[in-house]
Amino acid sequence: MNSGDGKEVSAASTGPPQPLEWKFSQVFGERTAGEEVQEDDAVAAVGASVARDQPHFTSSLSARCEEIGVCDEGFDLKFLRLVLFLQRFAVADGLRGRCAMNNSPTICCERHCSRLCLIFSMEWGKMNSGDGKEVTAASTGPPQPLEWKFSQVFGERTAGEEVQEVDIISAIEFDKTGDHLATGDRGGRVVLFERTDGKEHVGNRRDLEKMDYPGTRHPEFHYKTEFQSHEPEFDYLKSLEIEEKINKIRWCQTANGAIFLLSTNDKTIKFWKVQEKKVKKVCEANVDPLKGAANGSIASSSVSSSPNQHIANGGNLDQSYSCLKNETSFLPGGIPSLRLPVVTSNETSIVARCRRTYAHAHDYHINSISTNSDGETFISADDLRINLWNLEVSNQSFNIIDVKPANMEDLTEVITSAEFHPTHCNMLAYSSSKGSVRLVDLRQSALCDSHSKLFEEQEAPGSRSFFTEIIASISDIKFARDGRYILSRDYMTLKLWDINMDSGPVSTFQVHEYLRPKLCDLYENDSIFDKFECCLSGDGLRVATGSYSNLFRVFGCAASSTEATTLEASKNPMRRQVQTPPRTTSRSLSSSISRVVKRGSESPGVDANGNSFDFTTKLLHLAWHPTENSIACAAANSLYMYYA
């Protein structure tokens, strides 16, 4: 209970803290009177500091700060953790920030006009990672490849079990929090799963903060509910049968404890509300049979014999009516055993209700829907048009993009996918069958046929063939969580685009280059037209997509990363792992930004480990958890989940 110098610390006063009395400590590079400062001597950033009489400021930390703190490119808090003598301070909010490494409050004041620089920072906690080990500086190299492990499987098939067509999963989507997962199948059903591993720990916030959770925890989901979203229909005007297959699912904002989502088949979009409701049970008797036994006729006419004879408020419609007609049954003194019905609601059930139906707005099959960040609107896209909807209005939509030519013979490309920007409600992107991605700004005009930016890769001379346009068609696009990058998937590759650079993709990942010699076979069995989806991790460091033989691939997209992992949708995902590292080649663009092409194994006719390929088992649909390294993927009717 002292300050270390023998003086006793007085009890904390109830008023505000006393102003600190600052004293001069040191100065480096002090100017003399009239000395001119050279521009080369101006301080850009400093990582050394004085932390006198602070027991938790070690010499090793001081040496590390001095080693990594000086940077010609500017001051970066990610590589700097200082513990100074400021315990309480009052500084303008404009100078406050947060350290990118430990989320501690940080204050920085730089004077570039001289060789003096003052940096103040207060540590959020101890100078270790929580397990007694000192935190080392952030590594500058690419992140290490993840080791994926099996987590869960739903709907696992037994050996030799035949899969029904209606049970095959056709859509997967996590919500923005990652606490719910939705799947749709070809039978028009939507199945919801809820995360449960975080619900078992209850208590107040202080107790939860003190608990030490193991670092190997991974999301665990349990079945929540399912409902029939779409039914098969028939368009009599066009003599066209409309399948009940769910093409896309998108989550909407939650409200009042209920969850909302959009689901669509080829023609109709539906807005669903799913919530828990208490099941109300009513007492079966209005008269106590024991006490009312003496009133024979009354007791026999008031006690219900079947539950379906009760109305909503607990009465019995037929018998109560007949009892009222028989006035002679009532005793002159009344009925002492008459009781009011008791309503109990101890049980809950999950109810899914279709709030709105958005129909008759697309002449062609809907291939994608996307909710807007404003929480009020969404888009739906078919082969030639993109419509803008308001969630509250189901009978009207606005056509914002129309690529249909006046003469259909002049049609050269169709829309394959569309996605709203995750944060800017006025921006969206859509892809085409020619391999291009267009960025659109809704503020430019009501009809956005003219794009703001066009992302496409120029075709290499002499590489054109019969299959060039077919395999160039983009089947899916996804925005990164921060909206800076767009990931696109064509038949052979994944491409990562920077929305600030339209000269070419930042990175290209070869998914199954070994299939290129077999394009003729793939064309004959229509496998070349398969639509594979893609996804990005929440931190934007990795991308993933599916392939044949129930395989999917995970690539590292950080600078100089060589991660290219092949996984199988089974309980042992690493058994088909590629043993040889991918080859990485790069060539410079005119803008001095390197374009990276990352390849896997390229053995023709076989997969990465020499196994023959099975084109009937394909992994088309997968989704990455928004905040953790967890992937959900669909193999026929089975839903597999993995974590790293």
Phi and psi in degrees as a GROMACS rama.xvg file:
@    title "Ramachandran Plot"
@    xaxis  label "Phi"
@    yaxis  label "Psi"
@TYPE xy
-136.88  172.791  ASN-2
-89.2475  4.6099  SER-3
99.6621  -12.7928  GLY-4
-114.519  19.8385  ASP-5
89.7418  -8.8731  GLY-6
-89.2153  133.368  LYS-7
-76.4712  138.934  GLU-8
-83.5141  126.868  VAL-9
-76.4532  158.31  SER-10
-62.8499  149.49  ALA-11
-64.0737  128.612  ALA-12
-75.7232  156.479  SER-13
-77.7181  -17.7215  THR-14
-83.7424  -174.562  GLY-15
-68.4456  156.307  PRO-16
-64.6921  148.603  PRO-17
-70.0084  146.293  GLN-18
-59.1867  142.327  PRO-19
-77.3004  146.462  LEU-20
-102.275  107.261  GLU-21
-87.4962  139.988  TRP-22
-126.64  149.358  LYS-23
-69.158  140.713  PHE-24
-115.394  -66.8488  SER-25
-148.184  162.846  GLN-26
-145.404  138.414  VAL-27
-120.887  133.215  PHE-28
71.8874  37.5505  GLY-29
-67.8047  137.309  GLU-30
-84.2012  144.615  ARG-31
-86.0105  168.346  THR-32
-62.0792  123.542  ALA-33
82.8134  1.74644  GLY-34
-72.4493  134.118  GLU-35
-89.2991  135.476  GLU-36
-89.1636  127.179  VAL-37
-77.6831  145.623  GLN-38
-64.9509  -33.1976  GLU-39
-68.2949  -20.5536  ASP-40
-88.7379  -4.53894  ASP-41
-65.3202  135.751  ALA-42
-77.5366  124.702  VAL-43
-87.9988  -43.5803  ALA-44
-163.439  148.708  ALA-45
-134.183  137.738  VAL-46
-116.196  -0.92859  GLY-47
-88.452  153.356  ALA-48
-156.315  171.441  SER-49
-110.656  126.679  VAL-50
-134.417  70.9879  ALA-51
-77.9737  141.799  ARG-52
61.4771  29.1227  ASP-53
-109.792  112.198  GLN-54
-65.2154  -25.8688  PRO-55
-93.9624  6.20619  HIS-56
-96.4716  103.666  PHE-57
-88.493  159.977  THR-58
-67.9602  -31.3165  SER-59
-65.9732  -38.7266  SER-60
-66.7669  -40.5651  LEU-61
-62.4965  -41.0467  SER-62
-66.2632  -38.5139  ALA-63
-67.1129  -41.0703  ARG-64
-62.6157  -38.9132  CYS-65
-69.0107  -30.3108  GLU-66
-75.9284  -42.1192  GLU-67
-105.02  -5.01375  ILE-68
-77.2119  -27.516  GLY-69
-84.4136  124.507  VAL-70
-143.984  127.523  CYS-71
-72.5311  -19.3906  ASP-72
-91.4457  1.55732  GLU-73
123.686  171.744  GLY-74
-85.3601  124.151  PHE-75
-123.934  116.7  ASP-76
-70.6579  -16.9764  LEU-77
-63.2685  -30.2815  LYS-78
-105.513  20.8403  PHE-79
-140.082  125.231  LEU-80
-131.063  103.467  ARG-81
-107.873  142.132  LEU-82
-118.33  106.098  VAL-83
-108.244  -175.583  LEU-84
-86.6926  11.591  PHE-85
-85.1661  106.482  LEU-86
-93.3201  -39.5955  GLN-87
-136.255  136.212  ARG-88
-151.148  162.789  PHE-89
-135.506  106.623  ALA-90
-129.899  152.547  VAL-91
-56.9481  142.456  ALA-92
-60.7875  -25.5194  ASP-93
-66.2423  -20.163  GLY-94
-94.5232  -5.54069  LEU-95
-83.9528  149.109  ARG-96
-150.985  -169.394  GLY-97
-133.079  135.432  ARG-98
-69.0365  131.391  CYS-99
-71.1245  -17.3746  ALA-100
-88.0612  -47.1666  MET-101
-123.425  9.76246  ASN-102
61.6423  27.0458  ASN-103
-86.3051  149.849  SER-104
-63.5163  136.581  PRO-105
-136.391  140.797  THR-106
-127.28  131.027  ILE-107
-130.969  130.947  CYS-108
-133.077  112.178  CYS-109
-112.389  141.719  GLU-110
-120.405  98.9759  ARG-111
-79.7633  -6.62968  HIS-112
-80.374  -8.68192  CYS-113
-148.019  -173.822  SER-114
-88.4247  18.9817  ARG-115
-106.88  137.504  LEU-116
-146.987  128.142  CYS-117
-113.065  129.102  LEU-118
-129.768  125.64  ILE-119
-120.194  134.304  PHE-120
-147.561  142.613  SER-121
-115.943  127.928  MET-122
-70.6827  141.09  GLU-123
-74.367  -32.0142  TRP-124
-154.487  -140.031  GLY-125
-79.3401  161.358  LYS-126
-87.9496  48.9278  MET-127
-147.598  173.887  ASN-128
-85.2608  5.17417  SER-129
104.878  -14.2032  GLY-130
-115.472  16.8898  ASP-131
90.1356  -7.58191  GLY-132
-93.7552  137.695  LYS-133
-71.8605  140.376  GLU-134
-77.9186  130.282  VAL-135
-92.1392  164.834  THR-136
-65.9628  151.517  ALA-137
-63.9515  132.867  ALA-138
-72.0781  145.878  SER-139
-90.2469  -10.632  THR-140
-80.3874  174.238  GLY-141
-68.5615  155.993  PRO-142
-65.259  150.377  PRO-143
-70.6898  149.148  GLN-144
-59.6618  142.235  PRO-145
-79.5471  147.418  LEU-146
-102.834  109.67  GLU-147
-87.8715  141.147  TRP-148
-130.72  151.017  LYS-149
-71.1823  138.192  PHE-150
-114.391  -62.2472  SER-151
-149.032  162.083  GLN-152
-144.535  136.798  VAL-153
-120.112  132.681  PHE-154
73.7239  36.7076  GLY-155
-67.9269  136.643  GLU-156
-84.792  145.237  ARG-157
-85.8789  166.568  THR-158
-62.2084  125.269  ALA-159
81.8709  1.68964  GLY-160
-72.7671  133.889  GLU-161
-87.1232  134.89  GLU-162
-91.1251  128.952  VAL-163
-76.6467  143.328  GLN-164
-59.7002  -37.943  GLU-165
-72.5107  -14.9787  VAL-166
-91.607  -5.7024  ASP-167
-71.8556  128.817  ILE-168
-72.3809  133.419  ILE-169
-122.004  -2.03177  SER-170
-159.936  142.032  ALA-171
-138.361  138.741  ILE-172
-157.545  127.952  GLU-173
-84.203  151.205  PHE-174
-82.142  175.738  ASP-175
-66.7231  -27.0763  LYS-176
-85.9179  -18.6551  THR-177
81.1924  4.76888  GLY-178
-86.8342  -13.2556  ASP-179
-132.276  146.584  HIS-180
-133.049  133.437  LEU-181
-121.163  140.241  ALA-182
-129.018  145.747  THR-183
-121.709  150.933  GLY-184
-125.67  178.384  ASP-185
-73.8325  -10.9809  ARG-186
-88.3328  6.52769  GLY-187
81.121  11.5234  GLY-188
-96.6287  147.785  ARG-189
-116.474  126.016  VAL-190
-113.388  130.574  VAL-191
-109.913  138.197  LEU-192
-121.203  145.532  PHE-193
-123.574  139.776  GLU-194
-73.5665  134.112  ARG-195
-123.415  -11.1137  THR-196
-69.0494  -20.8645  ASP-197
-92.2114  -8.89667  GLY-198
-86.7504  -14.0065  LYS-199
-78.5617  -14.6269  GLU-200
-101.238  108.449  HIS-201
-118.219  157.929  VAL-202
144.013  178.285  GLY-203
-76.9934  172.338  ASN-204
-64.3856  -38.5313  ARG-205
-64.0431  -40.8233  ARG-206
-66.9235  -38.5317  ASP-207
-66.9209  -35.512  LEU-208
-68.3329  -28.5186  GLU-209
-79.5881  -18.8345  LYS-210
-72.5231  142.236  MET-211
-104.279  107.685  ASP-212
-90.3405  142.461  TYR-213
-66.7555  147.521  PRO-214
-72.3102  -10.3227  GLY-215
-93.6859  9.88195  THR-216
-63.5681  143.202  ARG-217
-139.975  158.15  HIS-218
-61.8597  135.534  PRO-219
-122.966  127.857  GLU-220
-116.423  144.708  PHE-221
-122.759  154.389  HIS-222
-61.5789  131.95  TYR-223
-105.196  -59.8256  LYS-224
-168.069  172.591  THR-225
-148.707  155.873  GLU-226
-152.122  158.052  PHE-227
-84.9749  109.98  GLN-228
-84.0846  -47.6973  SER-229
-129.72  150.562  HIS-230
-116.983  153.922  GLU-231
-63.6108  138.714  PRO-232
-128.19  170.704  GLU-233
-137.737  124.189  PHE-234
-88.4097  105.736  ASP-235
-72.0421  -27.9596  TYR-236
-70.0988  -36.4947  LEU-237
-106.026  2.27447  LYS-238
50.6916  49.4222  SER-239
-124.923  130.331  LEU-240
-86.7384  129.722  GLU-241
-103.323  118.132  ILE-242
-71.3331  155.813  GLU-243
-86.2258  -1.18803  GLU-244
-55.1915  133.216  LYS-245
-81.8536  116.977  ILE-246
-84.2049  -44.339  ASN-247
-144.962  152.187  LYS-248
-130.66  133.999  ILE-249
-135.306  135.703  ARG-250
-83.5383  146.42  TRP-251
-113.714  177.232  CYS-252
-69.0518  142.556  GLN-253
-81.5321  157.619  THR-254
-157.16  131.883  ALA-255
55.2161  40.3202  ASN-256
77.3858  1.62761  GLY-257
-104.733  151.915  ALA-258
-110.6  146.015  ILE-259
-126.209  144.598  PHE-260
-152.547  157.284  LEU-261
-108.629  138.211  LEU-262
-134.999  148.239  SER-263
-143.676  147.051  THR-264
-107.123  -150.057  ASN-265
-69.8388  -24.7092  ASP-266
-129.554  -28.6712  LYS-267
-123.684  135.087  THR-268
-107.901  138.414  ILE-269
-127.616  143.15  LYS-270
-108.263  116.195  PHE-271
-111.209  142.797  TRP-272
-117.444  125.577  LYS-273
-122.27  123.459  VAL-274
-149.595  161.608  GLN-275
-88.3203  132.25  GLU-276
-124.997  142.767  LYS-277
-77.1907  134.966  LYS-278
-85.5145  116.83  VAL-279
-90.0705  127.184  LYS-280
-116.374  137.556  LYS-281
-109.955  142.656  VAL-282
-58.5514  138.609  CYS-283
-78.1786  -14.9479  GLU-284
-126.328  134.526  ALA-285
-88.7294  -16.89  ASN-286
-126.681  134.363  VAL-287
-66.6507  119.111  ASP-288
-61.4138  -32.9952  PRO-289
-73.1667  -48.487  LEU-290
-73.6455  -26.0598  LYS-291
-96.8179  15.3635  GLY-292
-65.072  -33.366  ALA-293
-68.259  -20.8239  ALA-294
-94.5712  32.2145  ASN-295
-0.77411  -69.5021  GLY-296
-64.5795  -33.5153  SER-297
-70.3562  -46.2696  ILE-298
-62.9777  -42.7472  ALA-299
-68.6009  -28.7919  SER-300
-89.4347  -11.3225  SER-301
-102.728  -23.5674  SER-302
-82.516  125.004  VAL-303
-78.2679  146.923  SER-304
-108.032  -12.2115  SER-305
-144.086  136.501  SER-306
-62.3578  -32.3483  PRO-307
-74.8542  3.15057  ASN-308
-89.3115  -5.07383  GLN-309
-89.101  144.639  HIS-310
-91.2348  -179.404  ILE-311
-62.5003  -34.9524  ALA-312
-90.5679  9.64814  ASN-313
99.9044  -5.79393  GLY-314
-80.1342  171.446  GLY-315
-117.811  110.733  ASN-316
-63.5879  -53.1497  LEU-317
-71.2192  -49.9238  ASP-318
-71.6932  -34.0026  GLN-319
-66.1891  -37.1786  SER-320
-66.2005  -42.5216  TYR-321
-68.5302  -30.1196  SER-322
-69.3464  -37.5431  CYS-323
-67.9133  -33.2844  LEU-324
-68.077  -32.6319  LYS-325
-87.5794  80.8241  ASN-326
-65.9896  -24.4406  GLU-327
-70.9622  -12.1946  THR-328
-75.9887  -22.0818  SER-329
-80.2648  134.124  PHE-330
-79.6628  152.604  LEU-331
-59.6886  -34.466  PRO-332
-86.3611  5.72037  GLY-333
88.1502  -176.1  GLY-334
-115.064  104.516  ILE-335
-69.5498  -20.4694  PRO-336
-94.0419  7.20417  SER-337
-71.772  129.084  LEU-338
-123.635  147.507  ARG-339
-75.9365  146.245  LEU-340
-65.8331  140.629  PRO-341
-103.571  127.11  VAL-342
-101.262  123.714  VAL-343
-116.196  145.754  THR-344
-142.536  66.0428  SER-345
-86.4561  -29.1636  ASN-346
-98.8048  154.857  GLU-347
-125.805  151.098  THR-348
-134.795  151.054  SER-349
-93.4576  124.916  ILE-350
-117.656  130.51  VAL-351
-109.787  128.305  ALA-352
-132.083  133.921  ARG-353
-79.5384  113.576  CYS-354
-81.1576  -41.459  ARG-355
-147.246  154.339  ARG-356
-126.42  125.067  THR-357
-107.929  104.48  TYR-358
-131.321  170.164  ALA-359
60.1964  34.2401  HIS-360
-117.159  -5.33481  ALA-361
-129.852  129.064  HIS-362
-83.687  -21.035  ASP-363
-119.248  171.206  TYR-364
-67.5918  134.098  HIS-365
-73.2721  125.438  ILE-366
-106.539  -15.6916  ASN-367
-162.17  151.13  SER-368
-133.873  153.721  ILE-369
-152.477  131.072  SER-370
-86.1958  149.365  THR-371
-90.0999  157.151  ASN-372
-71.6735  -14.8994  SER-373
-76.279  -9.94771  ASP-374
74.4729  6.3123  GLY-375
-117.354  -25.7334  GLU-376
-126.897  165.217  THR-377
-153.342  164.444  PHE-378
-117.796  152.523  ILE-379
-131.703  138.827  SER-380
-128.018  137.807  ALA-381
-118.032  -161.297  ASP-382
-66.0127  -29.2453  ASP-383
-124.811  -13.6666  LEU-384
-138.702  153.45  ARG-385
-125.23  126.06  ILE-386
-110.669  145.948  ASN-387
-107.703  126.834  LEU-388
-117.912  154.728  TRP-389
-103.349  135.758  ASN-390
-60.809  -27.276  LEU-391
-86.1808  -11.3981  GLU-392
-119.416  116.736  VAL-393
-103.983  -10.4909  SER-394
-105.242  9.76545  ASN-395
-151.442  137.535  GLN-396
-140.822  162.421  SER-397
-113.764  127.154  PHE-398
-81.9615  112.317  ASN-399
-103.198  -22.5936  ILE-400
-137.453  129.262  ILE-401
-140.099  111.525  ASP-402
-103.661  9.89776  VAL-403
-73.0023  122.894  LYS-404
-78.1132  164.214  PRO-405
-61.5539  -37.1658  ALA-406
-114.581  119.647  ASN-407
-63.1187  -17.7018  MET-408
-69.887  -18.6975  GLU-409
-88.7758  2.69258  ASP-410
-69.4301  125.083  LEU-411
-116.567  -21.1639  THR-412
-152.68  158.48  GLU-413
-129.31  161.606  VAL-414
-79.5173  132.485  ILE-415
-111.947  -25.3659  THR-416
-163.093  152.982  SER-417
-145.616  145.225  ALA-418
-150.658  134.961  GLU-419
-76.2811  150.693  PHE-420
-65.5155  140.397  HIS-421
-68.3647  -21.9228  PRO-422
-125.566  -30.4622  THR-423
-95.583  113.742  HIS-424
-73.1168  -10.2671  CYS-425
-98.1616  0.409398  ASN-426
-118.707  141.771  MET-427
-148.113  161.495  LEU-428
-129.95  146.754  ALA-429
-141.772  150.597  TYR-430
-110.901  164.939  SER-431
-131.272  169.992  SER-432
-74.3535  -6.25115  SER-433
-93.279  2.50055  LYS-434
88.8984  16.5554  GLY-435
-108.766  153.562  SER-436
-122.329  129.672  VAL-437
-114.668  133.834  ARG-438
-100.969  130.03  LEU-439
-122.378  138.581  VAL-440
-111.361  116.482  ASP-441
-68.6717  -12.3465  LEU-442
-80.1511  -13.6355  ARG-443
-71.8437  -47.4664  GLN-444
-161.58  164.645  SER-445
-68.4839  -38.4859  ALA-446
-104.056  109.615  LEU-447
-94.9522  50.8898  CYS-448
-70.2772  -26.2292  ASP-449
-94.2588  125.78  SER-450
-86.265  160.171  HIS-451
-82.9512  -41.4634  SER-452
-141.478  148.965  LYS-453
-122.298  124.336  LEU-454
-112.215  114.107  PHE-455
-153.913  152.36  GLU-456
-102.217  130.249  GLU-457
-68.1355  140.15  GLN-458
-75.0277  134.168  GLU-459
-68.4619  136.856  ALA-460
-62.126  136.364  PRO-461
80.9457  2.98006  GLY-462
-100.506  0.487615  SER-463
-75.1675  138.747  ARG-464
-144.003  -175.667  SER-465
-63.2827  -30.4397  PHE-466
-94.3802  0.073792  PHE-467
-58.4265  -50.6177  THR-468
-70.4438  -31.056  GLU-469
-67.6928  -48.2653  ILE-470
-78.3413  -13.2204  ILE-471
-81.1692  -15.16  ALA-472
-62.3265  128.691  SER-473
-84.8897  127.057  ILE-474
-95.4999  -21.4472  SER-475
-160.075  145.5  ASP-476
-132.572  149.299  ILE-477
-141.773  138.261  LYS-478
-82.02  145.784  PHE-479
-68.1627  162.608  ALA-480
-61.8462  -33.5197  ARG-481
-86.8913  -4.52059  ASP-482
79.8169  3.89264  GLY-483
-79.6468  -33.4161  ARG-484
-120.511  154.555  TYR-485
-122.843  129.22  ILE-486
-103.904  129.202  LEU-487
-123.969  147.807  SER-488
-124.699  117.881  ARG-489
-103.435  -169.857  ASP-490
-66.7835  -35.4306  TYR-491
-104.696  -24.8567  MET-492
-136.618  163.191  THR-493
-107.55  138.265  LEU-494
-129.548  134.609  LYS-495
-108.267  122.813  LEU-496
-112.566  139.576  TRP-497
-95.3197  124.122  ASP-498
-67.3198  -12.6051  ILE-499
-92.7867  0.0909832  ASN-500
-138.524  105.299  MET-501
-100.24  11.839  ASP-502
-79.127  -17.8556  SER-503
168.006  168.44  GLY-504
-68.3283  147.614  PRO-505
-68.88  -42.1268  VAL-506
-142.376  147.649  SER-507
-126.977  127.607  THR-508
-115.901  121.552  PHE-509
-79.6819  117.16  GLN-510
-82.776  -54.4455  VAL-511
-143.686  70.0344  HIS-512
-63.1182  -24.3584  GLU-513
-68.8246  -8.13199  TYR-514
-87.3893  -7.49865  LEU-515
-59.0701  -40.3459  ARG-516
-68.0249  -12.4725  PRO-517
-107.135  21.4245  LYS-518
-62.5639  -31.1373  LEU-519
-64.4799  -45.1553  CYS-520
-64.5555  -39.5896  ASP-521
-65.595  -33.0146  LEU-522
-71.534  -37.5565  TYR-523
-69.2134  -36.0549  GLU-524
-96.7338  13.1597  ASN-525
65.7934  9.43753  ASP-526
-68.7757  -21.9703  SER-527
-67.5514  -14.5062  ILE-528
-98.7473  9.32289  PHE-529
-64.7162  141.486  ASP-530
-106.594  101.756  LYS-531
-89.6393  138.721  PHE-532
-92.7276  167.073  GLU-533
-138.223  165.194  CYS-534
-156.497  158.452  CYS-535
-119.303  153.345  LEU-536
-73.922  161.316  SER-537
-63.4962  -32.2158  GLY-538
-85.871  -4.04823  ASP-539
75.8425  10.4936  GLY-540
-89.7238  -13.7192  LEU-541
-143.206  155.234  ARG-542
-130.954  159.125  VAL-543
-147.451  152.067  ALA-544
-159.59  166.4  THR-545
-98.3352  172.611  GLY-546
-150.804  -162.247  SER-547
-89.5554  172.765  TYR-548
58.6912  30.5214  SER-549
57.2705  36.0074  ASN-550
-102.536  150.499  LEU-551
-139.539  155.457  PHE-552
-122.303  143.056  ARG-553
-120.445  126.651  VAL-554
-119.768  143.43  PHE-555
-87.6632  127.719  GLY-556
-108.063  9.67039  CYS-557
-72.3065  161.317  ALA-558
-59.3274  133.516  ALA-559
61.726  18.3872  SER-560
-79.7113  138.984  SER-561
-112.745  14.4165  THR-562
-68.5203  123.13  GLU-563
-150.317  89.4598  ALA-564
-101.675  134.185  THR-565
-108.067  125.197  THR-566
-125.276  152.312  LEU-567
-111.415  139.228  GLU-568
-74.9596  83.394  ALA-569
-157.531  -179.383  SER-570
-75.2051  -11.5221  LYS-571
-122.517  80.7501  ASN-572
-68.6369  -22.5306  PRO-573
-91.58  4.41525  MET-574
-73.1738  -19.7577  ARG-575
-103.042  24.3718  ARG-576
-66.3609  138.304  GLN-577
-72.2997  127.8  VAL-578
-88.5002  -28.8535  GLN-579
-88.7837  135.994  THR-580
-68.633  151.773  PRO-581
-70.0077  150.56  PRO-582
-85.1084  137.503  ARG-583
-120.71  123.414  THR-584
-124.723  149.904  THR-585
-143.383  151.575  SER-586
-140.976  146.199  ARG-587
-80.5791  144.753  SER-588
-92.0881  169.724  LEU-589
-63.9292  -23.7623  SER-590
-88.4209  10.5825  SER-591
64.5349  19.4595  SER-592
-104.572  125.085  ILE-593
-74.3021  138.837  SER-594
-103.049  125.002  ARG-595
-107.188  132.814  VAL-596
-116.911  118.749  VAL-597
-112.939  128.994  LYS-598
-121.641  152.909  ARG-599
-102.425  -159.768  GLY-600
-64.9233  143.981  SER-601
-127.591  44.2848  GLU-602
-77.2085  118.391  SER-603
-69.8483  137.241  PRO-604
87.1779  -11.4467  GLY-605
-132.785  172.19  VAL-606
-86.2004  -166.034  ASP-607
-63.5106  -25.7941  ALA-608
-109.639  15.4501  ASN-609
87.1271  5.72363  GLY-610
-83.7044  146.851  ASN-611
-67.9636  144.986  SER-612
-85.4526  144.39  PHE-613
-114.032  106.27  ASP-614
-78.4993  -8.96417  PHE-615
-83.649  -23.0787  THR-616
-104.65  110.042  THR-617
-130.67  144.364  LYS-618
-106.327  95.9502  LEU-619
-91.7213  -30.0925  LEU-620
-121.949  131.007  HIS-621
-156.508  159.762  LEU-622
-146.907  144.9  ALA-623
-103.734  135.047  TRP-624
-58.6653  137.093  HIS-625
-67.7912  -22.8534  PRO-626
-123.742  -12.3763  THR-627
-131.289  162.892  GLU-628
-82.0851  80.3522  ASN-629
-141.781  134.879  SER-630
-124.49  134.854  ILE-631
-111.958  129.913  ALA-632
-138.371  154.805  CYS-633
-112.856  125.706  ALA-634
-119.591  99.5707  ALA-635
60.0229  -117.214  ALA-636
-97.4093  6.74409  ASN-637
-104.578  138.763  SER-638
-108.951  115.149  LEU-639
-105.896  143.579  TYR-640
-129.967  136.877  MET-641
-132.268  155.407  TYR-642
-139.214  162.193  TYR-643
